[in-house]
């Protein structure tokens, strides 16, 4: 599965955010508390939603 874009609306600390992803390598970086894990969590939630 390839995810090309993530759109977050009122998810955790993101009011509105759109993230474009590359097919090869994507690096998510930033200081503590800026929401890096929230981005990964949003991908996880979308992934398990298709299972159930």
N, CA and C atoms as a LAMMPS dump frame, in Angstrom:
ITEM: TIMESTEP
0
ITEM: NUMBER OF ATOMS
156
ITEM: BOX BOUNDS ff ff ff
-5.0000000000000000e+02 5.0000000000000000e+02
-5.0000000000000000e+02 5.0000000000000000e+02
-5.0000000000000000e+02 5.0000000000000000e+02
ITEM: ATOMS id mol type element x y z
1 1 1 N 0.849 -1.177 0
2 1 2 C 0 0 0
3 1 3 C 0.897 1.244 0
4 2 1 N 0.549 2.2 -0.806
5 2 2 C 1.283 3.466 -0.873
6 2 3 C 0.36 4.597 -0.459
7 3 1 N 0.794 5.375 0.487
8 3 2 C 0.034 6.538 0.942
9 3 3 C 0.696 7.773 0.339
10 4 1 N -0.034 8.501 -0.474
11 4 2 C 0.546 9.669 -1.141
12 4 3 C 0.257 10.967 -0.401
13 5 1 N -0.861 10.98 0.361
14 5 2 C -1.237 12.215 1.045
15 5 3 C -1.966 11.887 2.337
16 6 1 N -1.69 12.674 3.373
17 6 2 C -2.402 12.561 4.65
18 6 3 C -3.053 13.901 4.921
19 7 1 N -4.353 13.88 5.165
20 7 2 C -5.078 15.097 5.539
21 7 3 C -5.606 14.911 6.956
22 8 1 N -5.224 15.798 7.841
23 8 2 C -5.667 15.736 9.23
24 8 3 C -6.542 16.943 9.528
25 9 1 N -7.739 16.696 10.041
26 9 2 C -8.654 17.754 10.467
27 9 3 C -9.043 17.493 11.915
28 10 1 N -8.637 18.377 12.796
29 10 2 C -8.935 18.255 14.226
30 10 3 C -8.506 16.903 14.788
31 11 1 N -7.302 16.477 14.463
32 11 2 C -6.751 15.228 14.983
33 11 3 C -5.604 15.565 15.921
34 12 1 N -5.787 15.202 17.193
35 12 2 C -4.803 15.5 18.253
36 12 3 C -4.431 16.981 18.234
37 13 1 N -3.153 17.291 17.995
38 13 2 C -2.734 18.699 18.039
39 13 3 C -2.761 19.379 16.664
40 14 1 N -3.325 18.712 15.653
41 14 2 C -3.419 19.286 14.316
42 14 3 C -4.833 19.803 14.063
43 15 1 N -4.958 21.091 13.833
44 15 2 C -6.249 21.652 13.479
45 15 3 C -6.574 21.312 12.026
46 16 1 N -5.679 21.685 11.121
47 16 2 C -5.755 21.317 9.701
48 16 3 C -4.329 21.134 9.21
49 17 1 N -4.072 19.981 8.601
50 17 2 C -2.728 19.695 8.103
51 17 3 C -2.836 18.775 6.9
52 18 1 N -2.058 19.053 5.885
53 18 2 C -1.975 18.179 4.716
54 18 3 C -0.508 17.847 4.495
55 19 1 N -0.205 16.56 4.408
56 19 2 C 1.17 16.094 4.27
57 19 3 C 1.27 15.272 2.995
58 20 1 N 2.154 15.662 2.096
59 20 2 C 2.398 14.915 0.862
60 20 3 C 3.591 13.999 1.085
61 21 1 N 3.44 12.739 0.702
62 21 2 C 4.49 11.75 0.935
63 21 3 C 5.108 11.298 -0.377
64 22 1 N 6.387 10.962 -0.308
65 22 2 C 7.134 10.482 -1.465
66 22 3 C 7.068 8.956 -1.515
67 23 1 N 7.229 8.383 -2.693
68 23 2 C 7.194 6.931 -2.83
69 23 3 C 8.41 6.253 -2.199
70 24 1 N 9.522 6.936 -2.127
71 24 2 C 10.757 6.307 -1.665
72 24 3 C 10.943 6.434 -0.157
73 25 1 N 11.439 7.567 0.297
74 25 2 C 11.759 7.744 1.716
75 25 3 C 11.109 9.019 2.223
76 26 1 N 10.538 8.929 3.434
77 26 2 C 9.957 10.087 4.108
78 26 3 C 10.52 10.145 5.51
79 27 1 N 10.976 11.316 5.897
80 27 2 C 11.542 11.514 7.23
81 27 3 C 10.666 12.507 7.97
82 28 1 N 10.189 12.072 9.128
83 28 2 C 9.375 12.942 9.977
84 28 3 C 10.26 13.352 11.153
85 29 1 N 10.543 14.647 11.256
86 29 2 C 11.419 15.097 12.33
87 29 3 C 10.868 16.371 12.955
88 30 1 N 11.337 16.657 14.156
89 30 2 C 10.911 17.852 14.867
90 30 3 C 11.234 17.734 16.34
91 31 1 N 10.95 18.774 17.075
92 31 2 C 11.196 18.781 18.512
93 31 3 C 10.156 17.943 19.248
94 32 1 N 10.425 17.712 20.53
95 32 2 C 9.473 16.979 21.359
96 32 3 C 8.144 17.717 21.423
97 33 1 N 7.051 16.958 21.337
98 33 2 C 5.72 17.542 21.48
99 33 3 C 5.172 18.24 20.256
100 34 1 N 5.783 18.054 19.101
101 34 2 C 5.309 18.724 17.888
102 34 3 C 4.35 17.881 17.055
103 35 1 N 4.146 16.602 17.406
104 35 2 C 3.143 15.801 16.733
105 35 3 C 3.658 14.756 15.757
106 36 1 N 4.914 14.375 15.853
107 36 2 C 5.453 13.352 14.948
108 36 3 C 4.727 12.024 15.129
109 37 1 N 4.542 11.617 16.358
110 37 2 C 3.859 10.356 16.645
111 37 3 C 2.397 10.429 16.244
112 38 1 N 1.788 11.594 16.327
113 38 2 C 0.396 11.754 15.915
114 38 3 C 0.216 11.451 14.433
115 39 1 N 1.188 11.801 13.62
116 39 2 C 1.134 11.495 12.186
117 39 3 C 1.161 9.983 11.981
118 40 1 N 2.063 9.304 12.685
119 40 2 C 2.142 7.848 12.57
120 40 3 C 0.873 7.185 13.103
121 41 1 N 0.327 7.718 14.173
122 41 2 C -0.912 7.179 14.733
123 41 3 C -2.075 7.324 13.748
124 42 1 N -2.135 8.429 13.029
125 42 2 C -3.217 8.618 12.055
126 42 3 C -3.128 7.578 10.935
127 43 1 N -1.922 7.237 10.513
128 43 2 C -1.745 6.199 9.49
129 43 3 C -2.191 4.849 10.051
130 44 1 N -1.82 4.565 11.279
131 44 2 C -2.196 3.305 11.926
132 44 3 C -3.712 3.179 12.033
133 45 1 N -4.372 4.233 12.473
134 45 2 C -5.827 4.197 12.644
135 45 3 C -6.52 3.951 11.303
136 46 1 N -6.066 4.588 10.25
137 46 2 C -6.645 4.351 8.925
138 46 3 C -6.402 2.919 8.46
139 47 1 N -5.255 2.38 8.812
140 47 2 C -4.926 1.003 8.408
141 47 3 C -5.774 -0.03 9.097
142 48 1 N -5.992 0.102 10.4
143 48 2 C -6.778 -0.912 11.121
144 48 3 C -8.266 -0.741 10.849
145 49 1 N -8.67 0.426 10.42
146 49 2 C -10.076 0.655 10.104
147 49 3 C -10.538 -0.216 8.937
148 50 1 N -9.643 -0.502 8.016
149 50 2 C -9.985 -1.333 6.857
150 50 3 C -10.077 -2.814 7.239
151 51 1 N -9.442 -3.203 8.328
152 51 2 C -9.454 -4.598 8.747
153 51 3 C -10.821 -4.972 9.316
154 52 1 N -11.408 -4.096 10.096
155 52 2 C -12.655 -4.419 10.803
156 52 3 C -13.856 -4.081 9.986
